[in-house]
Amino acid sequence: MRCTSRTLICAALSGSILAGTPRVTGAYTPDNHELYVVQGAQICERAHAITIEKKTLAKMIEGVREPDKKSLHALQMIKQRIEWGSYGKQRDISIVRIAAQALHGSPNPTRPVYTNSAEDREKLKKTIRMSRAELMPDRLGLDVYSYDTNQAVRNKILISASQFLCVSFAHKSDGQSARQFGYMLHMIGDTYSASHVQRSAPRGSPGKCGTEKIEWHFSMDLIAWKLHVPADEENKDWRFRCIVEHTANLMKLWVNGREVVRKEVDKKAKLNRANEKVKETMILLCNSILREDPDVLRRPAGGAAAGYSSASGSDNWEIFREKKADKSIQPVGLTGVEEAKAFGKMVNDRLKKNGSNIRFWYPSRDMKDLCRGLDSFSPLPAPLKCTSQEIDWAMQGSDMVRTMWIPGRTQP
């Protein structure tokens, strides 16, 4: 049976679903984000003898919860949870949600499926398609292409983490400093939600946190939202245990980094110290938290695995029909380079047209892997270095760094 928009029973069902819909978030629920911060602070005190003051922890929690603050953009996700004909559907993502995806550990949406128009046929010729052997046997036959590789996604996350840290270390306000660190924790924490990122389990028994690896960054245009939310609410599995442990270690580095940077009076000295301390956290992120194998890094980002993709679960409203098999939706390749650049320009143009002060940016596919070769003896890669402007904004308490939308750096 399929409901129609004209039936009263369908309207009644829709109303009941909306009334019972769990909160709609980017990944982990705000309560789960708060929980791993609180538990991380407890471990930090026990394991590292570092106590996070209550008022500092409160501001950190404000920061870690803020990216999931309810907004009109959440209505788009609610609609997608109750629409019919949802199986295998590629959905629209609002412009602001596109700009925010990396702050939730996710890639850009995949490119809309190419049509048979003359323009699309020409663009299709410039795509970089994966070999048949690289495609998953359980994939849905939907040929979607990605604008980015997983390497670009991880580079984006690392650069954003660097910016949050630079501002946090140097900010004159204790509260704003803690909030900026909270923004970073939210972004990293979301990569541990099973509905956003597929990871291999940590090795050993019990699994040793830091040995788990990222295998797939899911994009939100191809997610089944009714299956997404339960994973956001999970806090009893190894993923949650590991993000708690990693949070404690990140807190240790943050407390030390903020103390060292704040002791410096001169802006140049602060900049140099901040870069030293940023490097310590980048090494931890690369070596323990955001580990990815080379073959994963080069793959097109986005899509979603069976069990989380829009080709999973029962089709909305098809109550009495036999459930279809869960299938993955795997990108079959990358768009042409110029089309990827045009996508970024389109997002920025629309943000500007809508009067938003958000500026969208994404690392080039040509940017090297920022984790490669990074250790205590190597220099911090240029894209991860704090800028003099960021330090100045932080020292002055500028409105430019009062939110999670820190202006993007000029990328090499």
C-alpha positions as CSV (number, residue, x, y, z in Angstrom):
1,M,0.0,0.0,0.0
2,R,1.2,3.5,-0.8
3,C,-0.1,6.6,0.9
4,T,-1.2,9.6,-1.2
5,S,-1.0,13.2,-0.1
6,R,-4.8,13.4,-0.4
7,T,-5.7,10.8,2.2
8,L,-6.6,11.9,5.7
9,I,-5.0,8.8,7.2
10,C,-1.7,9.8,5.5
11,A,-1.9,13.3,7.0
12,A,-2.6,11.8,10.4
13,L,0.3,9.4,10.1
14,S,2.6,12.3,9.0
15,G,1.6,14.4,12.0
16,S,2.3,11.5,14.4
17,I,5.7,10.8,12.9
18,L,6.7,14.5,13.1
19,A,5.5,14.6,16.7
20,G,7.7,11.6,17.6
21,T,10.7,12.4,15.5
22,P,13.9,12.5,17.5
23,R,16.0,15.6,17.3
24,V,17.6,16.1,13.9
25,T,21.4,16.6,14.1
26,G,24.5,16.6,12.0
27,A,25.8,13.4,13.6
28,Y,26.0,12.5,17.3
29,T,23.1,14.1,19.3
30,P,24.0,17.2,21.3
31,D,23.6,15.2,24.5
32,N,26.1,12.6,23.2
33,H,28.5,15.3,22.3
34,E,28.2,16.8,25.8
35,L,28.6,13.3,27.3
36,Y,31.9,12.5,25.7
37,V,33.3,15.9,26.6
38,V,32.3,15.4,30.3
39,Q,33.7,11.9,30.3
40,G,36.8,13.0,28.5
41,A,37.4,15.7,31.1
42,Q,37.1,13.0,33.9
43,I,39.6,10.8,32.2
44,C,41.9,13.7,31.5
45,E,41.9,14.4,35.3
46,R,42.5,10.8,36.3
47,A,45.1,9.9,33.6
48,H,46.9,13.2,33.1
49,A,46.3,15.0,36.4
50,I,44.8,17.9,34.5
51,T,41.6,19.4,35.8
52,I,39.3,21.3,33.4
53,E,37.6,24.1,35.5
54,K,33.8,24.0,35.6
55,K,33.3,27.3,33.9
56,T,35.8,26.3,31.1
57,L,34.1,23.0,30.7
58,A,30.7,24.7,30.5
59,K,31.9,26.9,27.6
60,M,33.5,23.9,25.9
61,I,30.2,22.1,26.1
62,E,28.4,25.2,24.6
63,G,30.9,25.0,21.7
64,V,30.5,21.2,21.1
65,R,26.7,21.5,21.1
66,E,26.4,24.6,19.0
67,P,26.8,23.1,15.5
68,D,23.7,21.0,16.1
69,K,21.6,23.9,17.1
70,K,18.1,23.5,15.6
71,S,17.4,25.7,12.6
72,L,15.2,26.0,9.6
73,H,17.7,23.8,7.7
74,A,16.7,20.9,9.9
75,L,13.2,21.0,8.3
76,Q,14.8,19.7,5.1
77,M,16.0,16.6,7.0
78,I,12.7,16.0,8.7
79,K,10.9,16.2,5.3
80,Q,13.3,13.6,3.9
81,R,12.5,11.2,6.7
82,I,8.8,11.1,5.8
83,E,8.8,11.5,2.0
84,W,7.7,8.6,-0.1
85,G,9.6,7.1,-2.9
86,S,12.7,7.5,-0.8
87,Y,14.6,4.2,-1.7
88,G,17.8,5.0,-3.6
89,K,17.0,8.7,-3.8
90,Q,19.7,11.4,-4.2
91,R,18.5,14.3,-2.2
92,D,18.9,18.0,-2.2
93,I,21.2,19.6,0.4
94,S,20.7,23.3,1.4
95,I,23.6,25.7,0.7
96,V,24.2,26.3,4.4
97,R,24.2,22.6,5.1
98,I,26.8,22.1,2.3
99,A,29.0,24.7,3.9
100,A,28.7,23.0,7.2
101,Q,29.3,19.4,6.2
102,A,33.0,19.3,7.0
103,L,32.2,20.7,10.4
104,H,30.3,17.4,10.9
105,G,33.1,15.2,9.5
106,S,31.3,14.7,6.2
107,P,32.2,15.4,2.6
108,N,30.3,17.5,0.1
109,P,27.2,16.0,-1.5
110,T,27.8,14.0,-4.7
111,R,27.1,15.6,-8.0
112,P,23.5,15.2,-9.3
113,V,23.3,12.2,-11.6
114,Y,24.3,13.2,-15.2
115,T,21.5,13.5,-17.6
116,N,21.5,12.8,-21.4
117,S,21.7,16.5,-22.2
118,A,24.4,17.7,-24.5
119,E,26.0,19.7,-21.7
120,D,26.1,16.8,-19.3
121,R,27.4,14.4,-21.9
122,E,30.4,16.8,-22.4
123,K,31.0,17.0,-18.7
124,L,30.8,13.3,-18.3
125,K,33.7,12.9,-20.8
126,K,35.9,14.7,-18.3
127,T,35.1,12.5,-15.3
128,I,37.6,10.1,-13.8
129,R,35.8,6.8,-13.5
130,M,36.8,3.9,-11.2
131,S,37.5,0.5,-12.7
132,R,34.8,-2.1,-12.5
133,A,37.0,-4.1,-10.1
134,E,36.9,-1.2,-7.6
135,L,33.1,-1.1,-7.4
136,M,31.3,-2.9,-4.6
137,P,29.3,-6.0,-5.4
138,D,26.3,-4.8,-3.3
139,R,26.1,-1.3,-4.8
140,L,22.9,0.1,-6.1
141,G,23.1,0.8,-9.9
142,L,23.1,4.6,-9.4
143,D,26.0,6.3,-11.1
144,V,26.9,9.2,-8.9
145,Y,30.2,11.1,-9.0
146,S,32.1,12.9,-6.3
147,Y,33.6,16.4,-6.4
148,D,36.3,15.3,-3.9
149,T,38.6,12.5,-2.8
150,N,38.7,11.2,0.8
151,Q,42.1,12.8,1.0
152,A,40.6,16.3,0.3
153,V,38.0,15.6,3.0
154,R,40.6,14.7,5.6
155,N,42.7,17.7,4.6
156,K,39.7,19.9,5.0
157,I,39.0,18.6,8.5
158,L,42.7,19.0,9.5
159,I,42.8,22.6,8.3
160,S,39.6,23.5,10.1
161,A,40.9,21.8,13.3
162,S,44.1,23.9,12.9
163,Q,42.1,27.1,12.6
164,F,40.0,26.3,15.7
165,L,43.1,25.6,17.7
166,C,45.0,28.7,16.5
167,V,42.1,31.0,17.6
168,S,41.5,29.0,20.8
169,F,45.2,29.1,21.9
170,A,45.5,32.9,21.4
171,H,42.0,34.1,22.3
172,K,42.0,36.7,25.1
173,S,38.6,35.4,26.4
174,D,38.6,32.2,28.4
175,G,35.1,31.5,27.3
176,Q,35.6,32.0,23.6
177,S,38.8,30.0,23.8
178,A,37.0,27.0,25.2
179,R,34.1,27.4,22.7
180,Q,36.5,27.3,19.8
181,F,38.0,24.1,21.2
182,G,34.5,22.7,21.6
183,Y,33.8,23.4,17.9
184,M,36.8,21.3,17.0
185,L,35.8,18.5,19.3
186,H,32.3,18.4,17.6
187,M,33.9,18.0,14.2
188,I,36.2,15.2,15.3
189,G,33.5,13.6,17.4
190,D,31.1,13.3,14.5
191,T,33.6,11.2,12.6
192,Y,32.9,8.5,15.3
193,S,29.2,8.4,14.5
194,A,28.6,5.2,12.5
195,S,26.0,7.0,10.4
196,H,28.6,9.5,9.2
197,V,31.9,7.5,8.9
198,Q,32.6,3.8,8.5
199,R,35.6,2.7,10.5
200,S,37.4,-0.5,11.1
201,A,37.2,-1.7,14.7
202,P,40.3,-1.1,16.9
203,R,42.6,-4.1,17.1
204,G,43.0,-6.3,20.2
205,S,40.6,-7.3,22.9
206,P,39.4,-5.0,24.1
207,G,40.1,-2.9,21.1
208,K,43.0,-0.4,21.5
209,C,41.7,3.0,20.6
210,G,44.0,4.6,18.1
211,T,44.2,1.5,15.9
212,E,40.8,2.0,14.3
213,K,40.8,3.4,10.7
214,I,38.4,5.4,8.6
215,E,37.2,3.4,5.6
216,W,34.4,5.6,4.2
217,H,33.1,9.2,4.6
218,F,29.3,9.2,4.0
219,S,27.6,12.1,2.3
220,M,24.3,13.3,3.6
221,D,22.6,13.5,0.2
222,L,22.5,9.7,0.1
223,I,21.6,8.8,3.7
224,A,18.4,7.2,5.0
225,W,17.6,9.6,7.8
226,K,15.3,7.1,9.6
227,L,18.4,4.9,10.0
228,H,20.8,7.7,10.6
229,V,19.4,9.0,13.8
230,P,19.6,5.8,15.9
231,A,23.3,5.6,15.2
232,D,23.6,9.2,16.4
233,E,22.1,8.2,19.7
234,E,24.6,5.2,20.3
235,N,27.0,5.7,23.2
236,K,27.7,2.2,24.4
237,D,29.9,0.9,21.5
238,W,33.6,1.0,20.9
239,R,33.3,4.2,18.8
240,F,32.0,6.2,21.7
241,R,34.5,4.6,24.1
242,C,37.3,5.7,21.7
243,I,36.1,9.3,21.2
244,V,36.0,9.7,24.9
245,E,39.6,8.5,25.2
246,H,40.7,10.7,22.3
247,T,38.9,13.7,23.8
248,A,40.9,13.3,27.0
249,N,44.2,13.3,25.1
250,L,43.1,16.3,23.0
251,M,42.2,18.1,26.2
252,K,45.6,17.5,27.6
253,L,47.3,19.0,24.5
254,W,44.9,21.9,24.5
255,V,45.4,22.9,28.1
256,N,49.2,22.9,27.7
257,G,49.0,24.7,24.3
258,R,46.8,27.4,25.6
259,E,49.0,28.0,28.6
260,V,52.2,28.2,26.6
261,V,50.7,30.5,23.9
262,R,49.1,32.8,26.4
263,K,52.4,33.4,28.2
264,E,53.8,35.1,25.1
265,V,53.1,38.8,24.8
266,D,54.3,39.6,21.3
267,K,52.0,38.6,18.4
268,K,54.9,37.0,16.5
269,A,55.9,34.9,19.5
270,K,52.3,33.8,20.0
271,L,52.1,32.8,16.3
272,N,55.3,30.7,16.6
273,R,54.2,29.1,19.8
274,A,50.7,28.4,18.4
275,N,52.1,26.6,15.4
276,E,54.3,24.5,17.6
277,K,51.3,23.4,19.7
278,V,49.0,23.0,16.7
279,K,51.6,20.6,15.3
280,E,51.3,18.4,18.4
281,T,47.6,18.0,17.9
282,M,47.9,17.4,14.2
283,I,50.3,14.5,14.9
284,L,47.8,13.0,17.3
285,L,44.9,13.4,14.8
286,C,47.0,11.9,11.9
287,N,48.5,9.0,13.9
288,S,45.6,8.0,16.1
289,I,42.2,9.6,15.3
290,L,41.9,10.2,11.6
291,R,43.9,7.3,10.2
292,E,43.2,6.3,6.6
293,D,45.0,3.9,4.3
294,P,46.3,5.3,1.0
295,D,43.8,3.3,-1.1
296,V,41.0,4.8,1.0
297,L,42.4,8.4,0.6
298,R,42.4,8.2,-3.2
299,R,38.8,7.0,-3.5
300,P,35.9,9.4,-4.3
301,A,34.3,10.6,-1.2
302,G,30.6,10.3,-0.3
303,G,27.8,7.9,-0.9
304,A,26.9,5.6,2.0
305,A,27.2,1.9,3.0
306,A,24.3,-0.6,3.0
307,G,22.4,-0.1,6.3
308,Y,22.8,3.7,6.2
309,S,22.3,4.6,2.5
310,S,19.0,5.8,1.1
311,A,18.9,2.3,-0.5
312,S,18.5,0.7,2.9
313,G,15.5,-0.1,5.1
314,S,11.9,0.0,3.9
315,D,10.7,2.6,1.5
316,N,8.7,5.3,3.3
317,W,4.9,4.6,3.3
318,E,5.2,1.2,1.4
319,I,4.0,-0.5,4.5
320,F,2.8,-3.9,3.1
321,R,5.4,-4.3,0.3
322,E,8.2,-6.7,0.7
323,K,11.3,-5.0,2.0
324,K,14.0,-4.5,-0.6
325,A,17.6,-5.5,0.0
326,D,19.9,-3.0,1.6
327,K,22.4,-1.7,-0.9
328,S,25.4,0.6,-0.7
329,I,25.5,3.7,-2.9
330,Q,29.1,4.1,-4.0
331,P,30.4,6.9,-6.2
332,V,31.7,5.5,-9.5
333,G,34.3,8.2,-9.9
334,L,35.3,11.9,-9.7
335,T,33.9,14.8,-11.7
336,G,36.2,16.8,-13.9
337,V,38.5,19.2,-12.1
338,E,36.8,22.3,-13.6
339,E,33.4,21.1,-12.6
340,A,34.5,20.6,-9.0
341,K,35.8,24.2,-8.9
342,A,32.6,25.4,-10.4
343,F,30.7,23.7,-7.6
344,G,32.7,25.6,-5.0
345,K,32.0,28.9,-6.8
346,M,28.3,28.1,-7.1
347,V,28.1,27.5,-3.3
348,N,29.8,30.8,-2.5
349,D,27.7,32.7,-5.0
350,R,24.5,31.4,-3.5
351,L,25.7,32.1,0.1
352,K,26.5,35.6,-0.9
353,K,23.2,36.1,-2.7
354,N,21.3,34.9,0.4
355,G,23.1,37.5,2.5
356,S,25.2,35.0,4.4
357,N,28.6,35.9,5.9
358,I,29.7,32.2,5.5
359,R,32.4,31.7,2.9
360,F,32.8,28.2,1.5
361,W,36.2,26.7,0.7
362,Y,37.7,23.3,0.0
363,P,41.2,22.0,-0.5
364,S,42.3,21.2,-4.0
365,R,42.5,17.6,-5.0
366,D,46.1,18.4,-5.9
367,M,47.0,19.3,-2.3
368,K,49.3,16.7,-0.8
369,D,48.2,14.5,2.0
370,L,48.8,16.8,5.0
371,C,49.3,13.8,7.3
372,R,52.0,12.2,5.2
373,G,55.4,12.4,6.8
374,L,54.2,14.5,9.7
375,D,56.1,13.9,12.9
376,S,57.9,15.8,15.6
377,F,61.0,16.3,13.3
378,S,59.2,17.5,10.2
379,P,57.9,21.0,9.6
380,L,54.2,21.8,9.9
381,P,52.7,21.8,6.4
382,A,51.9,25.4,5.2
383,P,48.1,24.8,5.0
384,L,48.0,23.9,8.7
385,K,49.9,26.9,10.0
386,C,48.2,29.6,12.0
387,T,48.1,32.9,10.2
388,S,49.1,36.3,11.7
389,Q,45.6,37.5,11.0
390,E,44.0,34.6,13.0
391,I,46.3,35.4,16.0
392,D,45.5,39.1,15.7
393,W,41.7,38.4,15.6
394,A,42.0,36.2,18.6
395,M,44.1,38.6,20.6
396,Q,41.6,41.4,19.9
397,G,38.6,39.3,20.5
398,S,37.3,40.1,17.0
399,D,33.8,39.2,15.8
400,M,35.6,37.5,12.9
401,V,36.3,34.6,15.3
402,R,33.3,34.6,17.5
403,T,31.6,31.7,15.8
404,M,32.5,28.4,14.1
405,W,32.7,30.2,10.8
406,I,36.3,31.3,10.8
407,P,37.3,32.9,7.4
408,G,39.1,30.4,5.2
409,R,42.8,30.6,4.7
410,T,44.4,31.3,1.3
411,Q,45.3,27.9,0.1
412,P,48.5,27.2,-1.8
